[in-house]
Amino acid sequence: MGIGASIFLLALGAILAFAVNADISGLDISVIGWILMAAGLAGLVITLWFWNTRRRTVVTRSTGAPVAGTAYASEYQEVRQDDVPPPPPPAYR
């Protein structure tokens, strides 16, 4: 569910919960509105969480060289977030 669908569910749920005074046998319109608002809020939170985790870049670098007779190489993992886009390449004249 995207941000647009989540906001739509929030708005539709608020309309049903607070503005509609219809009486349908077997259905409580305000409860349906609250359920739609909860679903929209959950969808919005999940969508923003996925967007936040997708922006991270994982870089793995191998350091060190095998020592004579051993197969030793140390590795570390660096997690960084690319907030600032890289500068544009220089213009050629």
Order of alpha helices (4+ residues) and beta strands (2+ residues): alpha-alpha-beta-beta
